[in-house]
Structures are given as structure tokens and as C-alpha cells.
């Protein structure tokens, strides 16, 4: 399944207004729909058709946890709005998936008492206890744990390159930013597709749906240059990464790519859903994205020509010109599973819910949520899952229910993390899988983590949604030539003048209070 694009952190003003209603209802118990004693109500994102409540997958999950599940499946595109409306109501379900980043509405709700503070409660549950300290820290809200984080790989950044173009032009895979530029220039000027025309370019970048520090190709490149990942320490204080010389150096360097035609000319408008097209169609030859995209690209080439599809080279994070390496990590989680204090009102009820979630997070639970029903739709071969009975429509329904819905229920339900990895269909895919594991292990040694991920400054809740696009918009305008360097710096100053100064001060105060 393709990785859904990252969403903007911006929350509509109307949704924020709705969320403030929680202050009156969060701790009151509300008059929302009560679940019966033998069922648990949940709200979960959906990427396809909602599973049948009496279907095989739901029956299997209910058998595992020993309780009926009353699940409200919400289409992913509608989930942010549905979340805000639900948080503003008195009908919060007992268990609720909170997607992505710490939105203003969730933080307000949590701090108002809408969700259980689990800070000192998870150590008693072996499958819920945080296994990765950095990810646990990243998922907190000012030192508090308001949900069980849904594990994802902590490092996924990589560079995908047209392998056949490298071979044709007698180029080696790059290890430094300078070598990457050499490859991009050759892809643009030396006719890598052999059609006798100068109609190719190096790097492919889409219109990024997230703002600054949202794992965009720009953010990755800036980190390679030594800029902080979101926030970083300078002279003993935390500063936004965009207010550093390295940020400017990276973007001035990247602007030369734009000026020389080494990047797709529609980088400001190319839809993320079409990101793969120029690569597969032979228009561009480099993509900076998550490492799983390499196998997705192989599959696309295989669809075109099953006999000649080994056309994807992958390298990890690149060294700076001076040989120093700074790798771009992700947050390590994809939202949290929060427990409502409106509906789960006593410690005894909370214990019962945590025991249920602990079962889902067990090895057996994660395999069920990630792979399906062993012996029905897959069999295990070592660490791999191999599909079986694929021609049976009932088996296809199990697979769809897993991939499009139930995997979202798990705290560790991510392929290769507590469950089986789908067995590669061919030798190039198998080699890419092994390469991915090696590159991740190596790049984690030089990962530049964001020290402020667990901090939510009050002013960022009040004003962040109106100012957070300032720098990301200015960055694209600078690269496209719409503004110059002085104007880019002026936009950074505007961020400070519009509330950023308070955000920096509050972030540093909270950072010091929490012990750094």
C-alpha cells in the first residue's frame, strides 16, 4: 500500500473553536452513547471499504481480545475534521486513534482532561511499554503521555535513483551531496534514456502537503547540510532549524539546481499522487523519500516489463561536502491511541482497556492486525508472510480488511515491526529489502533527532496554525525565484514577529523544565 502523503498541521479556525467546547465537557462524563459491558467503542481511520462487523477479521480480533468491538470507521480524508468535531462533542468513543502530529485540538482536549494521562501506567503492560526511548520522548506532550504511540520505523529516509541511467552513463551511486549533484547534472545533460533529446532532469520533487519539518525532500537535504531537524541547539538555546546558516546554505545550493534545470520544473505544483510517474516514465531520475518507495518503484517497473524491471538503485542519507554525515530520522510513530475519560471513568475500567490493548500489541495480535489470519490468507516462512488461497474472494476480503482497516488498530502493527514482512516476489525486491535494513542501521548512527518534538508551546497552539506556513511557503518562493535571499530572511523575521518569538521562548522554558 502506498504511503499516504503527510498532511499539513494547519487546523481550521472553526475546528479550533469547536475544540474549546471540551473545556466544559471533558471532565463532566458527558451524556454520550454508553457501551455495553461486553463491548468497546472505537474510532479508527479507514483507507478503503469498512469491514463487515460480522466478518472473519473482526471475529478473529474479538476472539483474541475477548470483547465485542463497536468500531466507527472514518475515511482517512475525512478523519482530521471528524476528529475535531468528535473532540468538541460529549460523544468521544472509549478508544480513539489520534493521527499524525499533535494538533491543537488534541492537545487542548488532552490537557483539559478528555483523555487519560498514561505517563506512569504503561510499564505494567509488557506489550504497551515503550521499547524505543527516543520515540517515547517524541510522542509526549510536555512530559505527559496521553496515548499509546503507534510504532513506525524511526529512520526511513533514502534516495532512489534510476539504476539503468547510472549504468548507461558509467556513474556510481552517490555518497555525498556533491556526487548527487554530479549525477543529477548528468541525468539532465547526457541523454540517459538514449532518445537523442535533452528532455530529462535529475531530481523529482512534488508540491509538499506538509509545512516546514514534515519530512519533505527539502527538510532531508537541509539536515544533510547540518541544519537542525525542526529544532536544534545553538549557543545553549533551542532555535528553529530555518534560523541557521545551514538552512540557508542548503536552499541556496538547491536553488542552483532549479536554475540549471536539474529539478522538475513543476516542483511547486506536482501532486504527490503523481510523484512516481516521472521516474517510471523516464523523465526524472532521483527521488528523496521513504525507503519503502524503492520496492514500490520496482513493482511499477515490473508491471511495465516483467523481464526487465531491475531499474532502481537506493542509497541512504548522504554526507556533506566535508565528509560529515547528518541523517534525517522520522518521529518513530504515527499518532497515538488515546483512551477517553468521558467513557472510561474509573481506574478499574482503564485497567481493563489497557489489558485489551496489550493483547492487541502482543506478537499474536500484531500478526493478526498486520498480516491477517495465519493458515487462511497467509503462511509464515521464517520472518516472511507468504500469501495463500489468493483466488478465493473470501480470502481477498480478509486481506483488504487488514490492509485498509485493521492495521490501523495496532500500536505495533507496521510491516516488519512485530509482524511478518511480505515475502519479496523476486530477487531484486529481496535484495532491496536486505539493503534497506543495512542502510537504516548505518544511518541511525548519525540521526539528527528533533529535541523539541515532545514540546508543545502554548503560543504554538494559539497562533501556530496561522504562522506555520510562512517559512515553508517562502522556501518554495525562494527556490522558484519569486523572492530573493533577503526577502526569504524577511519572511523568517515575519514568523518571529507574528508569534515565533514567544514560541521560541516558551519552547526553551519547557525544554529546561523537562530536563532537556
KELUMTOR-776303 format. One record per residue (C-alpha): residue number from 1; residue in three letters; y, z, x. Coordinates in Angstrom, 1 decimal, decimal comma, padded with zeros to 4 digits. Example, Ala and Ser with C-alpha at 12.3 -4.5 7.8 and 13.67 -1.06 7.14 Angstrom:
   nr  rest      py      pz      px
    1   ALA  -004,5   007,8   012,3
    2   SER  -001,1   007,1   013,7
END
This chain:
   nr  rest      py      pz      px
    1   UNK   000,0   000,0   000,0
    2   UNK   003,4  -000,9   001,4
    3   UNK   005,6   001,9   002,3
    4   UNK   008,3   002,4  -000,3
    5   UNK   011,8   001,9   001,1
    6   UNK   013,8   005,0   001,9
    7   UNK   016,3   005,9  -000,9
    8   UNK   019,9   006,9  -000,4
    9   UNK   020,6   010,6  -000,5
   10   UNK   023,5   010,0  -002,8
   11   UNK   023,3   011,7  -006,2
   12   UNK   025,3   010,5  -009,1
   13   UNK   028,1   012,8  -010,2
   14   UNK   026,7   013,0  -013,7
   15   UNK   023,3   014,2  -012,3
   16   UNK   025,1   016,9  -010,3
   17   UNK   026,9   018,0  -013,4
   18   UNK   023,6   018,3  -015,2
   19   UNK   022,1   020,3  -012,4
   20   UNK   024,7   023,0  -012,7
   21   UNK   023,3   023,9  -016,1
   22   UNK   020,4   025,6  -014,3
   23   UNK   022,6   028,5  -013,3
   24   UNK   022,4   029,6  -016,9
   25   UNK   018,7   029,0  -017,5
   26   UNK   016,9   029,1  -014,1
   27   UNK   016,0   032,8  -014,3
   28   UNK   016,0   033,3  -018,1
   29   UNK   012,5   032,0  -018,7
   30   UNK   013,8   029,2  -020,9
   31   UNK   012,1   028,0  -024,1
   32   UNK   010,3   025,1  -022,5
   33   UNK   006,9   023,9  -023,6
   34   UNK   004,2   026,6  -022,7
   35   UNK   001,0   025,5  -021,1
   36   UNK  -002,3   027,0  -022,4
   37   UNK  -004,1   029,4  -020,2
   38   UNK  -006,6   026,8  -019,0
   39   UNK  -004,2   024,1  -018,1
   40   UNK  -001,5   023,4  -015,5
   41   UNK   001,6   021,3  -016,3
   42   UNK   002,8   019,0  -013,5
   43   UNK   005,4   016,3  -012,9
   44   UNK   004,4   013,6  -010,4
   45   UNK   005,7   010,2  -009,2
   46   UNK   003,8   007,1  -010,1
   47   UNK   003,6   003,7  -008,4
   48   UNK   001,6   001,8  -011,0
   49   UNK   000,0   002,4  -014,4
   50   UNK  -000,6   006,0  -015,4
   51   UNK  -004,2   007,2  -015,1
   52   UNK  -006,2   007,9  -018,2
   53   UNK  -006,2   011,8  -018,7
   54   UNK  -009,9   011,5  -019,6
   55   UNK  -010,6   009,1  -016,8
   56   UNK  -013,0   009,6  -013,9
   57   UNK  -010,4   010,6  -011,3
   58   UNK  -008,7   013,2  -013,4
   59   UNK  -012,0   014,6  -014,5
   60   UNK  -013,1   014,9  -010,8
   61   UNK  -009,8   016,6  -009,9
   62   UNK  -010,1   019,0  -012,8
   63   UNK  -013,7   019,8  -011,9
   64   UNK  -012,6   020,6  -008,3
   65   UNK  -009,8   023,0  -009,3
   66   UNK  -011,4   024,4  -012,4
   67   UNK  -008,4   023,8  -014,7
   68   UNK  -007,1   021,1  -017,0
   69   UNK  -004,1   019,2  -015,7
   70   UNK  -001,4   018,1  -018,0
   71   UNK   000,4   015,6  -015,8
   72   UNK   003,7   013,8  -016,6
   73   UNK   003,6   010,7  -014,5
   74   UNK   007,0   009,3  -013,9
   75   UNK   007,5   005,7  -012,4
   76   UNK   008,8   006,1  -008,9
   77   UNK   012,0   004,1  -009,5
   78   UNK   012,9   006,5  -012,3
   79   UNK   011,9   009,7  -010,5
   80   UNK   015,3   010,7  -009,0
   81   UNK   017,0   010,5  -012,3
   82   UNK   014,1   012,2  -014,2
   83   UNK   014,2   015,0  -011,6
   84   UNK   017,9   015,7  -012,1
   85   UNK   017,5   015,7  -015,8
   86   UNK   014,5   018,0  -015,7
   87   UNK   016,2   020,4  -013,3
   88   UNK   019,1   020,7  -015,7
   89   UNK   016,8   021,5  -018,6
   90   UNK   014,8   024,5  -019,6
   91   UNK   011,6   022,5  -019,5
   92   UNK   010,7   022,4  -015,9
   93   UNK   006,9   022,0  -015,5
   94   UNK   004,9   024,6  -013,8
   95   UNK   004,4   022,4  -010,7
   96   UNK   006,8   019,7  -009,7
   97   UNK   006,9   017,2  -006,9
   98   UNK   010,3   017,1  -005,3
   99   UNK   010,6   013,8  -003,5
  100   UNK   012,2   012,9  -000,2
  101   UNK   015,2   014,8   001,1
  102   UNK   016,8   018,0   000,0
  103   UNK   019,0   016,6  -002,8
  104   UNK   022,0   018,6  -004,1
  105   UNK   020,3   019,2  -007,5
  106   UNK   017,1   020,6  -006,0
  107   UNK   018,9   022,9  -003,5
  108   UNK   021,2   024,2  -006,3
  109   UNK   018,2   024,7  -008,6
  110   UNK   016,2   026,5  -005,9
  111   UNK   019,0   028,8  -004,8
  112   UNK   019,7   029,6  -008,5
  113   UNK   016,2   030,9  -008,9
  114   UNK   014,5   027,9  -010,6
  115   UNK   011,6   027,8  -008,1
  116   UNK   009,5   030,5  -006,3
  117   UNK   010,5   031,4  -002,8
  118   UNK   007,3   030,9  -000,9
  119   UNK   008,6   031,9   002,5
  120   UNK   006,2   034,8   003,1
  121   UNK   003,4   033,7   000,7
  122   UNK   001,6   030,7   002,2
  123   UNK   000,0   032,4   005,2
  124   UNK  -002,6   033,8   002,8
  125   UNK  -003,9   030,3   001,9
  126   UNK  -005,6   028,5   004,8
  127   UNK  -005,0   025,0   003,4
  128   UNK  -001,4   025,6   002,5
  129   UNK  -000,3   027,5   005,6
  130   UNK   001,9   025,2   007,7
  131   UNK   000,0   023,6   010,5
  132   UNK   002,9   022,0   012,3
  133   UNK   005,8   024,3   013,2
  134   UNK   008,4   021,5   013,6
  135   UNK   007,6   020,1   010,2
  136   UNK   007,6   023,5   008,6
  137   UNK   011,1   024,1   010,0
  138   UNK   012,3   020,7   008,9
  139   UNK   011,3   021,3   005,3
  140   UNK   013,0   024,6   004,9
  141   UNK   016,3   025,2   003,1
  142   UNK   018,4   027,6   005,2
  143   UNK   015,4   029,6   006,3
  144   UNK   013,7   029,6   002,9
  145   UNK   010,5   027,8   001,7
  146   UNK   011,0   026,5  -001,8
  147   UNK   008,0   024,2  -001,8
  148   UNK   004,8   023,2   000,0
  149   UNK   005,6   020,2   002,1
  150   UNK   003,6   017,1   001,7
  151   UNK   002,4   016,2   005,2
  152   UNK   003,2   012,8   006,7
  153   UNK   003,0   011,7   010,3
  154   UNK   005,7   013,3   012,4
  155   UNK   006,1   010,2   014,5
  156   UNK   005,8   006,7   013,1
  157   UNK   008,5   004,6   014,8
  158   UNK   007,3   001,5   016,6
  159   UNK   008,3  -002,1   017,5
  160   UNK   006,3  -005,1   016,1
  161   UNK   006,6  -008,4   017,9
  162   UNK   005,2  -011,9   017,4
  163   UNK   002,3  -011,8   019,9
  164   UNK   001,8  -015,6   019,8
  165   UNK   005,5  -016,1   020,7
  166   UNK   005,2  -013,8   023,7
  167   UNK   002,2  -015,7   024,9
  168   UNK   003,9  -019,1   024,4
  169   UNK   007,0  -018,1   026,4
  170   UNK   005,0  -016,2   029,0
  171   UNK   006,7  -012,9   028,2
  172   UNK   005,3  -009,4   028,5
  173   UNK   005,7  -006,7   025,8
  174   UNK   008,9  -004,8   026,4
  175   UNK   009,0  -001,2   027,7
  176   UNK   012,8  -000,8   027,9
  177   UNK   015,8  -001,8   025,7
  178   UNK   016,8  -004,4   028,3
  179   UNK   013,4  -006,0   028,2
  180   UNK   013,6  -006,0   024,4
  181   UNK   016,9  -007,9   024,6
  182   UNK   015,3  -010,4   027,0
  183   UNK   012,5  -011,0   024,5
  184   UNK   015,0  -011,4   021,6
  185   UNK   017,1  -013,8   023,6
  186   UNK   014,1  -015,9   024,5
  187   UNK   012,9  -015,9   020,9
  188   UNK   016,3  -017,2   019,9
  189   UNK   016,9  -019,8   022,6
  190   UNK   013,5  -021,1   023,8
  191   UNK   011,8  -022,5   020,7
  192   UNK   008,9  -020,1   020,4
  193   UNK   007,5  -021,9   017,4
  194   UNK   007,5  -025,2   019,2
  195   UNK   009,1  -027,2   016,4
  196   UNK   011,8  -028,6   018,7
  197   UNK   014,6  -026,9   016,8
  198   UNK   016,8  -023,9   017,6
  199   UNK   016,0  -022,2   014,3
  200   UNK   014,6  -018,8   015,3
  201   UNK   016,0  -015,4   016,2
  202   UNK   014,8  -012,2   017,7
  203   UNK   015,3  -009,0   015,7
  204   UNK   015,0  -008,8   011,9
  205   UNK   016,9  -006,0   010,1
  206   UNK   017,3  -005,6   006,3
  207   UNK   020,0  -004,1   004,2
  208   UNK   019,0  -000,5   004,7
  209   UNK   018,9   001,5   001,4
  210   UNK   019,4   004,9   003,2
  211   UNK   022,5   006,2   004,9
  212   UNK   023,0   007,5   008,4
  213   UNK   020,0   009,2   009,9
  214   UNK   017,5   007,8   007,4
  215   UNK   015,0   006,2   009,9
  216   UNK   016,7   002,8   009,9
  217   UNK   016,3   000,4   012,8
  218   UNK   019,9   001,4   013,8
  219   UNK   019,0   005,1   013,9
  220   UNK   016,0   004,4   016,1
  221   UNK   018,0   002,3   018,6
  222   UNK   020,7   004,9   018,8
  223   UNK   018,1   007,5   019,6
  224   UNK   016,7   005,3   022,4
  225   UNK   020,2   005,3   023,9
  226   UNK   020,2   009,1   023,9
  227   UNK   022,2   009,7   020,7
  228   UNK   021,1   012,8   018,7
  229   UNK   018,7   012,2   015,8
  230   UNK   021,0   013,1   013,0
  231   UNK   022,4   016,2   014,7
  232   UNK   022,3   017,3   018,3
  233   UNK   023,7   019,9   020,6
  234   UNK   026,7   019,1   022,7
  235   UNK   028,5   021,8   024,7
  236   UNK   026,6   024,6   022,9
  237   UNK   027,5   023,3   019,4
  238   UNK   025,7   021,1   016,9
  239   UNK   027,5   017,8   016,3
  240   UNK   026,7   014,7   014,1
  241   UNK   024,9   012,1   016,2
  242   UNK   027,5   009,5   015,2
  243   UNK   030,2   011,5   017,0
  244   UNK   028,7   010,9   020,5
  245   UNK   029,3   008,3   023,2
  246   UNK   025,7   007,3   023,0
  247   UNK   026,1   006,3   019,3
  248   UNK   029,0   004,0   020,2
  249   UNK   027,2   002,6   023,3
  250   UNK   024,1   001,7   021,2
  251   UNK   026,1  -000,1   018,5
  252   UNK   028,4  -001,9   021,0
  253   UNK   025,2  -003,1   022,6
  254   UNK   023,7  -004,1   019,3
  255   UNK   026,8  -005,9   018,3
  256   UNK   026,3  -008,3   021,2
  257   UNK   023,0  -009,2   019,6
  258   UNK   024,8  -010,1   016,4
  259   UNK   027,5  -012,1   018,2
  260   UNK   024,9  -014,1   020,1
  261   UNK   022,7  -014,8   017,0
  262   UNK   019,8  -012,6   018,2
  263   UNK   019,6  -010,9   014,8
  264   UNK   019,0  -012,5   011,3
  265   UNK   022,5  -013,5   010,0
  266   UNK   021,8  -011,9   006,6
  267   UNK   021,1  -008,4   008,1
  268   UNK   023,7  -006,9   005,7
  269   UNK   022,1  -008,3   002,6
  270   UNK   018,3  -009,0   003,3
  271   UNK   016,3  -007,0   000,7
  272   UNK   013,8  -004,6   002,3
  273   UNK   011,1  -006,1   000,0
  274   UNK   011,6  -009,3   001,8
  275   UNK   011,6  -007,8   005,3
  276   UNK   008,2  -009,2   006,3
  277   UNK   008,9  -012,7   005,3
  278   UNK   010,9  -014,0   008,3
  279   UNK   008,4  -012,5   010,6
  280   UNK   005,4  -014,1   008,9
  281   UNK   007,2  -017,4   008,2
  282   UNK   008,2  -017,8   011,9
  283   UNK   011,9  -017,3   011,6
  284   UNK   012,2  -014,0   013,5
  285   UNK   010,0  -012,2   015,9
  286   UNK   010,8  -008,5   016,2
  287   UNK   010,7  -005,6   013,6
  288   UNK   011,5  -002,0   014,3
  289   UNK   009,9   000,1   011,6
  290   UNK   006,9   002,4   010,9
  291   UNK   003,8   001,7   012,9
  292   UNK   001,6   001,1   009,9
  293   UNK   003,5  -002,1   009,3
  294   UNK   001,6  -003,8   012,2
  295   UNK  -001,6  -003,8   010,2
  296   UNK   000,2  -004,9   007,1
  297   UNK   001,6  -007,9   009,1
  298   UNK  -001,9  -008,7   010,4
  299   UNK  -003,1  -008,8   006,8
  300   UNK  -000,3  -011,1   005,8
  301   UNK  -001,2  -013,5   008,6
  302   UNK  -004,9  -013,2   007,7
  303   UNK  -004,1  -014,3   004,2
  304   UNK  -002,5  -017,5   005,6
  305   UNK  -005,2  -018,2   008,1
  306   UNK  -008,3  -016,0   008,3
  307   UNK  -009,3  -017,8   011,5
  308   UNK  -006,1  -017,3   013,4
  309   UNK  -004,2  -014,2   012,5
  310   UNK  -004,0  -012,0   015,6
  311   UNK  -000,3  -012,6   016,0
  312   UNK   001,1  -009,0   016,1
  313   UNK   001,9  -007,1   019,2
  314   UNK   003,0  -003,4   018,9
  315   UNK   004,8  -001,2   021,3
  316   UNK   006,2   002,3   020,9
  317   UNK   009,6   003,7   021,5
  318   UNK   011,5   002,1   024,3
  319   UNK   013,1   003,5   027,5
  320   UNK   016,8   003,4   028,1
  321   UNK   018,2   001,2   030,9
  322   UNK   018,0   004,2   033,4
  323   UNK   014,3   004,7   032,6
  324   UNK   014,8   007,8   030,4
  325   UNK   012,9   007,8   027,1
  326   UNK   014,0   009,3   023,8
  327   UNK   011,6   008,7   020,9
  328   UNK   012,5   008,7   017,3
  329   UNK   010,5   011,1   015,1
  330   UNK   010,4   011,4   011,3
  331   UNK   010,6   014,6   009,3
  332   UNK   006,9   015,0   009,1
  333   UNK   006,9   015,4   005,4
  334   UNK   007,6   013,5   002,2
  335   UNK   009,1   016,0  -000,2
  336   UNK   007,6   019,2  -001,4
  337   UNK   005,5   020,6  -004,3
  338   UNK   007,6   023,3  -006,0
  339   UNK   006,5   026,0  -008,4
  340   UNK   008,7   026,8  -011,4
  341   UNK   009,8   030,4  -012,1
  342   UNK   010,6   029,4  -015,7
  343   UNK   006,9   028,8  -016,4
  344   UNK   005,1   030,8  -013,7
  345   UNK   006,7   034,2  -014,3
  346   UNK   004,5   036,7  -012,5
  347   UNK   003,1   037,2  -009,1
  348   UNK  -000,4   037,1  -010,6
  349   UNK   000,3   033,7  -012,2
  350   UNK   001,8   032,5  -008,9
  351   UNK  -001,4   033,5  -007,0
  352   UNK  -003,5   031,5  -009,5
  353   UNK  -001,4   028,4  -009,0
  354   UNK  -001,4   028,8  -005,2
  355   UNK  -005,2   029,1  -005,2
  356   UNK  -005,4   025,9  -007,2
  357   UNK  -003,1   024,0  -004,8
  358   UNK  -005,1   025,4  -001,9
  359   UNK  -008,2   023,8  -003,4
  360   UNK  -006,4   020,5  -003,6
  361   UNK  -005,3   020,9   000,0
  362   UNK  -008,9   021,5   001,2
  363   UNK  -010,9   018,9   003,0
  364   UNK  -012,7   018,1  -000,2
  365   UNK  -009,5   017,9  -002,2
  366   UNK  -007,7   015,7   000,3
  367   UNK  -010,6   013,3   000,4
  368   UNK  -010,7   013,1  -003,4
  369   UNK  -006,9   012,6  -003,7
  370   UNK  -006,7   010,1  -000,8
  371   UNK  -010,0   008,2  -000,8
  372   UNK  -011,5   008,7  -004,2
  373   UNK  -014,9   009,8  -005,3
  374   UNK  -017,5   009,6  -002,5
  375   UNK  -020,5   007,6  -003,5
  376   UNK  -018,7   005,9  -006,3
  377   UNK  -015,8   003,9  -004,8
  378   UNK  -016,4   004,6  -001,0
  379   UNK  -018,8   005,9   001,5
  380   UNK  -018,0   007,7   004,8
  381   UNK  -018,7   006,2   008,2
  382   UNK  -017,6   008,7   010,8
  383   UNK  -013,8   009,1   010,3
  384   UNK  -013,6   005,9   008,2
  385   UNK  -013,9   005,2   004,5
  386   UNK  -015,8   002,1   003,5
  387   UNK  -015,3   000,6   000,0
  388   UNK  -018,4   000,2  -002,2
  389   UNK  -019,1  -001,2  -005,6
  390   UNK  -015,9  -003,2  -005,4
  391   UNK  -016,9  -005,7  -008,1
  392   UNK  -017,2  -003,0  -010,7
  393   UNK  -014,0  -002,7  -012,9
  394   UNK  -014,5   001,0  -013,3
  395   UNK  -014,5   001,4  -009,5
  396   UNK  -011,3  -000,6  -009,2
  397   UNK  -009,8   001,8  -011,8
  398   UNK  -010,7   004,7  -009,6
  399   UNK  -009,1   003,0  -006,6
  400   UNK  -006,0   002,2  -008,5
  401   UNK  -005,7   005,7  -009,8
  402   UNK  -006,0   007,1  -006,3
  403   UNK  -003,6   004,7  -004,6
  404   UNK  -001,0   004,6  -007,2
  405   UNK  -001,0   008,1  -008,6
  406   UNK  -003,3   010,9  -007,4
  407   UNK  -002,5   010,7  -003,7
  408   UNK   001,0   012,0  -004,7
  409   UNK  -000,6   015,3  -005,8
  410   UNK  -001,7   016,3  -002,4
  411   UNK   000,1   018,3   000,3
  412   UNK  -002,0   016,6   002,9
  413   UNK  -003,0   013,5   001,0
  414   UNK  -001,9   010,9   003,5
  415   UNK  -004,3   008,4   005,0
  416   UNK  -005,7   009,7   008,3
  417   UNK  -004,3   013,2   007,8
  418   UNK  -007,1   015,4   006,4
  419   UNK  -008,9   012,5   004,8
  420   UNK  -010,8   009,3   005,9
  421   UNK  -008,9   006,3   007,2
  422   UNK  -009,9   003,0   005,6
  423   UNK  -012,2   001,2   007,9
  424   UNK  -010,4  -001,7   009,6
  425   UNK  -011,7  -005,1   008,3
  426   UNK  -011,5  -006,9   011,6
  427   UNK  -011,3  -006,4   015,4
  428   UNK  -007,5  -006,9   015,7
  429   UNK  -006,9  -004,2   013,0
  430   UNK  -009,3  -001,8   014,7
  431   UNK  -007,6  -002,2   018,0
  432   UNK  -004,2  -001,7   016,3
  433   UNK  -005,4   001,5   014,7
  434   UNK  -006,5   002,8   018,2
  435   UNK  -003,3   001,6   019,7
  436   UNK  -001,2   003,4   017,1
  437   UNK  -002,9   006,7   017,8
  438   UNK  -002,3   006,3   021,6
  439   UNK   001,4   005,4   021,1
  440   UNK   002,0   008,3   018,7
  441   UNK   000,5   010,8   021,2
  442   UNK   002,6   009,4   024,0
  443   UNK   005,9   009,2   022,1
  444   UNK   005,6   012,7   020,7
  445   UNK   006,1   014,0   024,3
  446   UNK   009,7   012,6   024,2
  447   UNK   010,5   013,0   020,5
  448   UNK   014,1   013,9   019,7
  449   UNK   014,0   016,3   016,7
  450   UNK   016,9   016,9   014,4
  451   UNK   017,7   020,7   014,8
  452   UNK   019,7   020,7   011,5
  453   UNK   017,1   019,3   009,2
  454   UNK   016,4   022,7   007,7
  455   UNK   020,0   023,5   007,2
  456   UNK   022,0   022,6   004,0
  457   UNK   025,7   023,4   004,4
  458   UNK   027,5   024,3   001,1
  459   UNK   030,1   021,7   001,6
  460   UNK   027,4   019,0   002,0
  461   UNK   026,2   020,0  -001,4
  462   UNK   029,7   019,8  -002,9
  463   UNK   031,1   016,8  -001,0
  464   UNK   028,3   015,2   000,9
  465   UNK   027,4   012,7  -001,8
  466   UNK   030,9   011,3  -001,7
  467   UNK   031,3   011,0   002,1
  468   UNK   027,8   010,3   003,4
  469   UNK   028,2   006,6   003,1
  470   UNK   031,3   006,4   005,2
  471   UNK   029,6   006,1   008,6
  472   UNK   026,7   004,0   007,6
  473   UNK   029,0   001,5   005,8
  474   UNK   031,3   001,5   008,8
  475   UNK   028,4   000,9   011,2
  476   UNK   027,4  -002,3   009,3
  477   UNK   031,0  -003,5   009,1
  478   UNK   031,4  -003,0   012,9
  479   UNK   028,2  -004,9   013,7
  480   UNK   029,3  -007,7   011,4
  481   UNK   032,7  -007,9   012,9
  482   UNK   034,6  -006,8   009,8
  483   UNK   036,1  -003,9   011,7
  484   UNK   036,7  -003,2   015,5
  485   UNK   035,7  -000,2   017,6
  486   UNK   039,0   001,7   016,9
  487   UNK   038,5   001,2   013,2
  488   UNK   034,9   002,5   013,5
  489   UNK   036,3   005,6   015,2
  490   UNK   038,9   005,9   012,5
  491   UNK   036,1   005,9   009,8
  492   UNK   034,3   008,7   011,7
  493   UNK   037,6   010,6   011,7
  494   UNK   037,8   010,0   007,9
  495   UNK   034,4   011,6   007,5
  496   UNK   035,7   014,7   009,2
  497   UNK   038,9   014,7   007,2
  498   UNK   037,1   014,3   003,9
  499   UNK   034,9   017,4   004,3
  500   UNK   033,0   016,7   007,5
  501   UNK   034,9   019,4   009,5
  502   UNK   033,7   022,0   007,1
  503   UNK   030,2   020,7   007,1
  504   UNK   030,1   020,9   010,9
  505   UNK   031,5   024,5   010,9
  506   UNK   029,0   025,6   008,2
  507   UNK   026,1   023,9   009,8
  508   UNK   026,8   025,7   013,1
  509   UNK   027,3   029,0   011,4
  510   UNK   024,0   028,7   009,6
  511   UNK   022,2   027,5   012,7
  512   UNK   023,4   030,5   014,6
  513   UNK   022,5   032,8   011,7
  514   UNK   019,0   031,4   011,5
  515   UNK   018,4   031,8   015,3
  516   UNK   018,7   028,1   016,3
END
